[in-house]
Structure formats: structure tokens, C-alpha cells
């Protein structure tokens, strides 16, 4: 199955990241998709298999906001769903990279994406979508939370609804996580986030015994094609996918890590692409793992896939 008449959507924050150790330049990130805009495309926007992708976000009427829009166009992204806030400034974050490339974020408060609105353009986009992705951080304000939940409620029932957990600082609660899980049919999280959620919901046991109950909390609609899916990203330990009683485990081969910003997010993007193309769960896991491995070797937020890699992925995804 190719992407039908809809699109892949990502909504939430767009911000300028300042990386403190100087190993990569300031860059644009869309909340929960630091190295891959949208939910169903690898970073290379020239890849033939990529469906239309729309970022739903909000920037300030400031220098950073004016810089972001041309960068979106360079990435091949339409901007009709990008909102401009006349009062709040464009979001920024300080990113500190540890010696092993792990990223630690300090995120500015009360910025443009905290005032994200459910505009007519956004509503029209979600109603035509095949896949959407939303996170927890983008819902930290009452205004953005209500807007995002209103929009995701309008997503077609057969679409992928990916809750890409991003637990940052103090910007989450059990109520918010429960609400988001009810809207989703796919959960993407890392090992640290798994620990937080299992403690939050009183889930014990092995990793697999923890994942199955989390899958049961997903309420965004089970479809014959996708079912309820949980994706656990484990850094150098690889990736684990669960869907309706079936498991797929991939051990990641070692790479020279430049930074890990967005590795899990690019995994989620490639995973969505594979699911939209009806690929086998193991193939989806392999595909997404390769994309995540590659972006870990690159500085910045939106690296382009090398032509031979993009071609390999295209042949995998297309019939």
C-alpha cells in the first residue's frame, strides 16, 4: 500500500537549538522529530517514497521565526499549517552533548508553540491524514494541549496515531499521559521513558511484560492493518517492536556517534513509513533502525540520507 490521498502530520514545537559544545550548528527541530520532519518520511526530502508531510506548529514574529520558514521550504515542507504568533517568541532550547553524544535539553517556557491553535488549516490537514504524530512536551500548556487533543480527535479512524513520548523536565503528568494514550494506536518511547511510565502505572516485570500492559492502554483505534503497537528504542541495545502479541527485536550495530538528538524520532518516522507500506514487522524494525543509526552519525537536526541509502530504503518500501 502506498500512502493514499492524505499526508503524514507532525504537530507541536518548532524551536532553534543551540548546542553548547559546538559539535553541531544551531538547527531547526520539530517537537519529537528533531532529525526527521513529519511522521512518515526519512530525513531526505527527495526520497521518492516520501508522502506529503505537513508540520503543524507555531513560530514567533521574530528573527528566528523568519529564519525557520525558509528552512522549512528547503526541506520541501509546506508552510500553510505553520502559525505565526504576534506576541510570543519562537521557542529555543539549550542542548548539551555529553562525551558519548547523548543530548540533554533545557527548553524555554512560554513560547509560540505553547499557543498552538486548532486552525481551519490544521483541521483540514488532520482530516485528510494517513498518519499523525504528537508528543507530550508540546502539550505542556493548557492552550496547546486542548488544541492538539482537539485535532487528533479529528484524525480518520484508520490512520496511524503515534504518541511519541518526550518526557522533558517537569512538563508531564499521569493525566496527560493517560489522555494521550487514549488517542493513540502507536506508542514510541525510550528506556528512560519506559521506566517512568511503568512506575507511573504500577507495572512490574521484564521489559516485555511491561510493554504488553502499555499496549493495552492505547485507545486510538485498532485497525486490521496496524493493531496497537509499541516501539521501544534502546540506544546501542537496539529496538523492540510489539504489535498484537508479536515481537520484533533488532540489535543495533555499533556506529561512531556524533550526537543522538532525534535518533528515536527518526526511528518513529521510518517506522510509520514502513507500516503505511504494509511491510512486515521485522522489515519495519530493520528499516527504522538503519535510519536511526545513520542520523546518530550526523551533526545537526535534518541530515540528508546519502543517495545509495535513500535508494535502498526506497526499494524496500516500494513494491
NORSULUR-V923927 format. One record per residue. N is the residue number from 1. RES is the residue in one letter. PHI is phi in degrees with one decimal (999 if undefined). PSI is psi as a letter, one per 40 degrees, with the letter a starting at -180 (999 if undefined). NEAR is the number of other ideal C-beta (glycine too) atoms within 12 Angstrom. Layout:
# NORSULUR-V923927
[[N & RES & PHI & PSI & NEAR] [N & RES & PHI & PSI & NEAR]]
This chain:
# NORSULUR-V923927
[[1 & X & 999 & h & 21] [2 & X & -88.9 & i & 20] [3 & X & -60.8 & h & 33] [4 & X & -80.1 & b & 20] [5 & X & -90.4 & e & 13] [6 & X & -92.6 & a & 28] [7 & X & -151.5 & i & 39] [8 & X & -92.9 & h & 48] [9 & X & -123.1 & i & 51] [10 & X & -129.9 & h & 51] [11 & X & -128.1 & i & 52] [12 & X & 136.9 & b & 54] [13 & X & -96.9 & i & 51] [14 & X & -126.1 & h & 48] [15 & X & -146.5 & i & 44] [16 & X & -99.9 & h & 36] [17 & X & -97.3 & h & 40] [18 & X & -106.1 & h & 25] [19 & X & -90.8 & h & 31] [20 & X & -70.1 & d & 19] [21 & X & -86.8 & e & 20] [22 & X & 75.3 & e & 13] [23 & X & -79.1 & e & 24] [24 & X & -148.6 & i & 32] [25 & X & -74.2 & i & 21] [26 & X & -55.8 & i & 26] [27 & X & -150.1 & i & 35] [28 & X & -90.0 & h & 41] [29 & X & -130.4 & i & 49] [30 & X & -98.7 & h & 54] [31 & X & -47.3 & h & 46] [32 & X & 73.4 & e & 50] [33 & X & -143.9 & f & 53] [34 & X & -59.7 & d & 48] [35 & X & -113.1 & e & 46] [36 & X & -153.0 & h & 50] [37 & X & -72.8 & i & 52] [38 & X & 83.5 & a & 52] [39 & X & -114.3 & e & 55] [40 & X & -136.9 & f & 47] [41 & X & -147.2 & h & 51] [42 & X & -69.2 & i & 51] [43 & X & -62.5 & d & 43] [44 & X & -79.8 & h & 35] [45 & X & -72.9 & e & 30] [46 & X & -91.1 & e & 20] [47 & X & -63.5 & h & 33] [48 & X & -64.3 & d & 21] [49 & X & -83.3 & e & 34] [50 & X & -73.6 & h & 37] [51 & X & -83.0 & i & 35] [52 & X & -58.4 & h & 29] [53 & X & -131.3 & h & 43] [54 & X & -123.8 & h & 40] [55 & X & -86.2 & h & 50] [56 & X & -104.4 & h & 51] [57 & X & -154.7 & a & 53] [58 & X & -145.0 & h & 44] [59 & X & -120.8 & i & 41] [60 & X & -84.8 & i & 34] [61 & X & -86.9 & g & 19] [62 & X & -137.5 & a & 22] [63 & X & -60.3 & d & 14] [64 & X & -65.3 & d & 31] [65 & X & -61.9 & d & 33] [66 & X & -70.0 & d & 19] [67 & X & -76.4 & d & 22] [68 & X & -67.5 & d & 43] [69 & X & -60.2 & d & 28] [70 & X & -61.3 & d & 16] [71 & X & -65.8 & d & 31] [72 & X & -59.7 & d & 31] [73 & X & -62.2 & d & 18] [74 & X & -62.0 & d & 17] [75 & X & -81.9 & e & 37] [76 & X & 77.3 & f & 24] [77 & X & -101.0 & h & 36] [78 & X & -68.2 & i & 23] [79 & X & -119.3 & e & 29] [80 & X & -67.0 & e & 22] [81 & X & -101.1 & e & 39] [82 & X & -89.8 & h & 40] [83 & X & -94.4 & i & 37] [84 & X & -116.3 & h & 29] [85 & X & -103.3 & h & 28] [86 & X & -78.3 & e & 14] [87 & X & -109.1 & d & 15] [88 & X & -84.2 & i & 30] [89 & X & -87.7 & i & 28] [90 & X & -61.5 & h & 39] [91 & X & -65.8 & i & 43] [92 & X & -134.3 & i & 35] [93 & X & -147.6 & i & 36] [94 & X & -94.4 & h & 21] [95 & X & -115.9 & h & 36] [96 & X & -106.9 & h & 21] [97 & X & -98.5 & h & 26] [98 & X & -77.5 & i & 17] [99 & X & -60.3 & d & 11] [100 & X & -95.4 & e & 17] [101 & X & 85.7 & e & 29] [102 & X & -70.3 & h & 23] [103 & X & -100.0 & h & 40] [104 & X & -127.2 & h & 24] [105 & X & -107.0 & i & 32] [106 & X & -121.5 & h & 20] [107 & X & -107.4 & h & 32] [108 & X & -66.8 & i & 28] [109 & X & -100.9 & i & 22] [110 & X & 53.4 & f & 20] [111 & X & -118.6 & a & 36] [112 & X & -56.3 & d & 39] [113 & X & -70.9 & e & 49] [114 & X & -70.5 & e & 38] [115 & X & -114.9 & f & 33] [116 & X & -53.5 & h & 42] [117 & X & -115.9 & i & 29] [118 & X & -85.9 & g & 29] [119 & X & -74.5 & i & 23] [120 & X & -57.1 & d & 15] [121 & X & -64.5 & d & 25] [122 & X & -66.6 & d & 36] [123 & X & -63.8 & d & 23] [124 & X & -63.0 & d & 20] [125 & X & -65.9 & d & 38] [126 & X & -67.7 & d & 39] [127 & X & -71.3 & e & 25] [128 & X & -107.7 & e & 26] [129 & X & -84.6 & i & 43] [130 & X & -94.6 & d & 41] [131 & X & -152.1 & h & 50] [132 & X & -133.0 & i & 52] [133 & X & -136.6 & h & 59] [134 & X & -140.7 & i & 53] [135 & X & -121.0 & a & 46] [136 & X & -88.7 & d & 43] [137 & X & -62.3 & d & 45] [138 & X & -63.6 & e & 49] [139 & X & -99.7 & e & 41] [140 & X & -68.8 & d & 33] [141 & X & -98.3 & i & 27] [142 & X & -60.6 & d & 14] [143 & X & -66.2 & d & 25] [144 & X & -66.8 & d & 40] [145 & X & -62.7 & d & 34] [146 & X & -64.3 & d & 21] [147 & X & -66.1 & d & 32] [148 & X & -63.7 & d & 48] [149 & X & -69.3 & d & 34] [150 & X & -65.5 & d & 25] [151 & X & -70.2 & d & 39] [152 & X & -66.3 & d & 46] [153 & X & -67.1 & d & 27] [154 & X & -91.5 & e & 26] [155 & X & -68.1 & h & 38] [156 & X & -55.5 & i & 26] [157 & X & -62.1 & d & 22] [158 & X & -84.8 & e & 23] [159 & X & -79.3 & i & 40] [160 & X & -71.7 & h & 54] [161 & X & -123.9 & g & 46] [162 & X & -98.2 & h & 54] [163 & X & -94.5 & h & 49] [164 & X & -95.8 & g & 47] [165 & X & -60.4 & h & 43] [166 & X & -139.2 & g & 44] [167 & X & -83.0 & h & 34] [168 & X & -118.6 & h & 30] [169 & X & 49.3 & b & 17] [170 & X & -110.5 & e & 12] [171 & X & -88.2 & f & 28] [172 & X & -160.9 & i & 28] [173 & X & -151.1 & i & 17] [174 & X & -61.3 & d & 18] [175 & X & -58.9 & d & 15] [176 & X & -63.9 & d & 33] [177 & X & -63.3 & d & 34] [178 & X & -62.7 & d & 22] [179 & X & -59.7 & d & 26] [180 & X & -67.0 & d & 44] [181 & X & -62.0 & d & 36] [182 & X & -66.0 & d & 23] [183 & X & -82.7 & e & 38] [184 & X & -100.0 & i & 45] [185 & X & -118.7 & e & 42] [186 & X & -136.3 & h & 51] [187 & X & -117.9 & h & 47] [188 & X & -120.2 & h & 50] [189 & X & -151.2 & i & 45] [190 & X & -106.4 & a & 33] [191 & X & -64.3 & d & 24] [192 & X & -63.3 & d & 21] [193 & X & -69.0 & d & 34] [194 & X & -60.7 & d & 34] [195 & X & -61.2 & d & 20] [196 & X & -65.1 & d & 24] [197 & X & -69.0 & d & 35] [198 & X & -67.9 & d & 28] [199 & X & -68.5 & d & 16] [200 & X & -60.4 & d & 26] [201 & X & -103.1 & e & 20] [202 & X & 65.7 & f & 12] [203 & X & -102.1 & h & 23] [204 & X & -120.8 & i & 12] [205 & X & 103.9 & a & 14] [206 & X & -68.0 & i & 14] [207 & X & -56.4 & d & 25] [208 & X & -65.6 & d & 23] [209 & X & -70.2 & d & 16] [210 & X & -82.9 & d & 31] [211 & X & -70.0 & d & 38] [212 & X & -58.7 & d & 27] [213 & X & -64.1 & d & 26] [214 & X & -64.8 & d & 40] [215 & X & -61.1 & d & 37] [216 & X & -70.7 & e & 22] [217 & X & -80.1 & e & 29] [218 & X & -69.8 & h & 36] [219 & X & -128.7 & e & 24] [220 & X & -83.5 & e & 36] [221 & X & 104.6 & h & 25] [222 & X & -86.7 & h & 22] [223 & X & -114.1 & i & 26] [224 & X & -60.7 & d & 12] [225 & X & -78.5 & d & 27] [226 & X & -115.3 & d & 37] [227 & X & 65.0 & a & 24] [228 & X & -93.0 & h & 35] [229 & X & -127.4 & h & 43] [230 & X & -123.6 & h & 47] [231 & X & -117.6 & h & 51] [232 & X & -109.8 & h & 43] [233 & X & -98.1 & h & 42] [234 & X & -127.6 & f & 30] [235 & X & 57.5 & b & 28] [236 & X & -65.2 & e & 24] [237 & X & -84.7 & e & 18] [238 & X & 93.4 & a & 28] [239 & X & -132.0 & i & 41] [240 & X & -128.4 & h & 41] [241 & X & -114.4 & h & 43] [242 & X & -130.6 & h & 35] [243 & X & -149.0 & h & 33] [244 & X & 48.9 & f & 23] [245 & X & 88.1 & e & 16] [246 & X & -108.7 & i & 22] [247 & X & -119.3 & i & 25] [248 & X & -135.9 & h & 33] [249 & X & -125.2 & h & 23] [250 & X & -123.7 & h & 31] [251 & X & -93.6 & h & 17] [252 & X & -76.5 & h & 29] [253 & X & -75.7 & i & 17] [254 & X & -61.1 & i & 13] [255 & X & -136.3 & i & 22] [256 & X & -84.6 & h & 15] [257 & X & -79.6 & h & 28] [258 & X & -90.3 & d & 27] [259 & X & -158.8 & i & 39] [260 & X & -102.4 & e & 37] [261 & X & -60.6 & h & 44] [262 & X & 83.3 & e & 46] [263 & X & -61.5 & d & 44] [264 & X & -66.0 & d & 45] [265 & X & -71.1 & d & 48] [266 & X & -68.5 & d & 51] [267 & X & -59.5 & d & 52] [268 & X & -61.3 & d & 57] [269 & X & -64.2 & d & 53] [270 & X & -67.1 & d & 56] [271 & X & -60.0 & d & 52] [272 & X & -61.6 & d & 51] [273 & X & -59.3 & d & 46] [274 & X & -62.8 & d & 45] [275 & X & -65.6 & d & 43] [276 & X & -65.5 & d & 41] [277 & X & -96.1 & e & 33] [278 & X & 59.2 & f & 20] [279 & X & -75.7 & i & 30] [280 & X & -59.0 & i & 18] [281 & X & -58.8 & d & 31] [282 & X & -65.2 & d & 21] [283 & X & -66.8 & d & 25] [284 & X & -59.3 & d & 40] [285 & X & -64.2 & d & 36] [286 & X & -61.6 & d & 31] [287 & X & -59.5 & d & 41] [288 & X & -67.2 & d & 48] [289 & X & -65.2 & d & 41] [290 & X & -63.8 & d & 34] [291 & X & -63.8 & d & 48] [292 & X & -63.1 & d & 45] [293 & X & -60.3 & d & 35] [294 & X & -63.5 & d & 36] [295 & X & -66.8 & d & 45] [296 & X & -66.6 & d & 38] [297 & X & -90.3 & e & 28] [298 & X & -118.2 & i & 36] [299 & X & -82.3 & i & 30] [300 & X & 87.6 & i & 27] [301 & X & -92.4 & d & 39] [302 & X & -134.9 & g & 40] [303 & X & -69.3 & i & 34] [304 & X & -84.8 & h & 24] [305 & X & -68.0 & i & 35] [306 & X & -62.6 & i & 21] [307 & X & -52.9 & d & 14] [308 & X & -68.2 & d & 12] [309 & X & -71.0 & d & 26] [310 & X & -60.1 & d & 29] [311 & X & -66.7 & d & 19] [312 & X & -60.7 & d & 22] [313 & X & -67.4 & d & 38] [314 & X & -63.4 & d & 25] [315 & X & -66.9 & d & 18] [316 & X & -67.7 & d & 27] [317 & X & -83.6 & d & 37] [318 & X & -90.7 & i & 23] [319 & X & -62.2 & 999 & 11]]
